[in-house]
Amino acid sequence: MQTIAIQVQDDYVNDFMNYINNHSDGITIAKDKNLELDPYFYERQKQLHQDLEEVENGKSEMISHDDLWNNINSHLKSIK
């Protein structure tokens, strides 16, 4: 069995589902919870993995939590 992702135009969903129901002998439909919660889940996941890889191989640097908040607080003070 193979799994594929299909995007269907909103105005074609009913026709598509009718087709699937009429030809459903070899088809199982399951909703992807990740995409229901965030339509860009897999794009974000891919980017996160790339970012982590860049940090691990030294191409990018991750700042500490404290440095991040110090930068935010400094910025907020500067705009007041």
PyMOL commands that set and color helices and strands:
alter all, ss='L'
color gray80, all
select helices_A, chain A and resi 10-22+24-26+33-37+41-56+65-79
alter helices_A, ss='H'
color red, helices_A
deselect
rebuild
show_as cartoon
